[in-house]
Amino acid sequence: ELILNGEYFGIYLLMEQIKRSPGRLDIDKMGPMDNQFPYVTGGYIVQINRADDAGWYSNHAGISNAGAKPYFQYNYPRAESISPQQKSYIQSVIDSFETVLKTPGYSDFKSGYRKFISTGSFIDFMIMNELSKN
């Protein structure tokens, strides 16, 4: 909320777009020919948003919005340049991660969620979201 000299100016949100670059999010650059292992594992950025851009619905119901399925969108590579093989790969990885989270062994050190994420980075992400009340 912005109040200046006792006058209310509204609510403002300041944030930075996540982008791939060495000084920001240092993930591999993907090209349209990176379709075979290990290149297809490259660097991806996906986001959960409204179903108004190219993307896909999760195979699993979310925990909010009365069990609606999250809608994932391609952010990097962009929807118009991501190859079908890359789409298939990233969808299968995210589906596998979500499937593991729904199993009783989700916390297993070898077959659980740890094989999909960096636990330290995930904890940092959650702390920042909680501190900013995101």
C-alpha positions as CSV (number, residue, x, y, z in Angstrom):
1,E,0.0,0.0,0.0
2,L,1.4,3.4,-0.9
3,I,0.6,6.3,1.3
4,L,2.5,9.5,0.6
5,N,2.1,12.6,2.8
6,G,-1.1,11.1,4.3
7,E,-2.7,10.5,0.9
8,Y,-3.6,7.0,-0.2
9,F,-2.3,6.0,-3.7
10,G,-3.4,2.4,-3.9
11,I,-1.7,-1.0,-3.8
12,Y,1.4,-1.7,-6.0
13,L,3.3,-4.9,-6.6
14,L,6.9,-4.9,-7.5
15,M,8.4,-8.1,-9.0
16,E,10.9,-9.3,-11.5
17,Q,10.2,-11.7,-14.3
18,I,12.1,-14.9,-14.2
19,K,14.5,-15.2,-17.2
20,R,17.2,-17.5,-18.3
21,S,20.7,-16.0,-18.2
22,P,23.9,-16.7,-16.4
23,G,23.4,-13.8,-14.0
24,R,19.8,-14.7,-13.3
25,L,18.5,-18.3,-13.8
26,D,21.5,-20.2,-15.0
27,I,20.0,-23.1,-16.9
28,D,21.0,-24.6,-20.3
29,K,20.0,-22.8,-23.4
30,M,17.6,-24.9,-25.4
31,G,17.5,-25.2,-29.2
32,P,14.8,-26.7,-31.4
33,M,17.1,-29.7,-32.2
34,D,17.8,-30.6,-28.5
35,N,15.4,-33.5,-28.7
36,Q,17.5,-36.5,-27.6
37,F,19.0,-37.4,-24.2
38,P,20.9,-35.8,-22.6
39,Y,20.1,-32.5,-24.5
40,V,16.4,-32.7,-24.1
41,T,16.9,-32.6,-20.3
42,G,18.2,-29.0,-20.8
43,G,16.7,-26.0,-19.2
44,Y,13.0,-25.3,-18.9
45,I,10.9,-22.7,-17.2
46,V,7.2,-23.4,-16.7
47,Q,4.6,-21.5,-14.8
48,I,1.2,-22.3,-13.5
49,N,-1.4,-19.8,-14.8
50,R,-4.7,-19.3,-16.4
51,A,-5.5,-21.6,-19.3
52,D,-5.1,-18.9,-22.0
53,D,-1.7,-19.7,-23.5
54,A,-0.1,-22.8,-24.9
55,G,0.4,-25.4,-22.2
56,W,-1.2,-28.4,-20.6
57,Y,-3.3,-29.5,-17.6
58,S,-1.8,-31.5,-14.8
59,N,-2.9,-35.1,-14.5
60,H,-3.6,-34.5,-10.8
61,A,-6.1,-32.3,-9.1
62,G,-4.6,-29.3,-7.2
63,I,-5.1,-28.6,-3.5
64,S,-6.9,-25.3,-4.1
65,N,-9.8,-24.2,-6.3
66,A,-12.0,-27.1,-5.3
67,G,-9.5,-29.7,-6.8
68,A,-9.2,-28.0,-10.2
69,K,-6.2,-29.3,-12.2
70,P,-3.3,-26.8,-12.5
71,Y,-2.5,-25.5,-15.9
72,F,1.2,-25.4,-16.8
73,Q,2.5,-23.0,-19.4
74,Y,5.7,-23.0,-21.3
75,N,7.8,-19.9,-20.4
76,Y,11.3,-21.1,-21.7
77,P,11.6,-22.2,-24.4
78,R,8.6,-20.2,-25.6
79,A,5.5,-22.2,-26.7
80,E,6.1,-21.2,-30.4
81,S,9.7,-22.6,-30.4
82,I,9.5,-25.6,-28.1
83,S,9.7,-28.9,-30.0
84,P,7.1,-31.7,-29.5
85,Q,9.9,-33.9,-28.0
86,Q,10.7,-31.2,-25.5
87,K,7.0,-30.7,-24.6
88,S,6.7,-34.4,-24.1
89,Y,9.8,-34.6,-21.9
90,I,9.0,-31.7,-19.6
91,Q,5.4,-32.9,-19.2
92,S,6.5,-36.4,-18.3
93,V,9.0,-35.1,-15.7
94,I,6.4,-32.9,-14.0
95,D,3.8,-35.7,-14.1
96,S,6.3,-38.1,-12.6
97,F,7.1,-35.5,-9.8
98,E,3.4,-35.0,-9.1
99,T,2.7,-38.7,-9.1
100,V,5.5,-39.3,-6.6
101,L,4.1,-36.6,-4.3
102,K,0.8,-38.6,-4.2
103,T,2.4,-41.8,-3.1
104,P,3.0,-43.1,0.4
105,G,6.8,-43.2,-0.4
106,Y,7.0,-39.5,-1.4
107,S,9.7,-38.8,1.2
108,D,11.9,-41.8,0.4
109,F,15.5,-40.5,-0.1
110,K,16.1,-42.5,-3.3
111,S,12.7,-42.7,-5.0
112,G,10.8,-39.7,-3.5
113,Y,10.6,-36.1,-4.3
114,R,14.3,-35.4,-3.8
115,K,15.2,-36.9,-7.2
116,F,13.2,-34.2,-8.8
117,I,14.1,-31.0,-6.9
118,S,16.9,-29.2,-5.2
119,T,15.6,-29.4,-1.6
120,G,17.6,-26.3,-0.5
121,S,16.4,-24.2,-3.4
122,F,12.8,-25.3,-2.8
123,I,13.0,-24.4,0.9
124,D,14.4,-21.0,0.0
125,F,11.6,-20.5,-2.5
126,M,8.9,-21.4,0.1
127,I,10.5,-19.1,2.7
128,M,10.5,-16.2,0.3
129,N,6.8,-16.9,-0.6
130,E,5.8,-17.0,3.0
131,L,7.7,-13.9,4.0
132,S,6.2,-11.9,1.1
133,K,2.8,-13.5,1.8
134,N,2.7,-14.6,-1.9
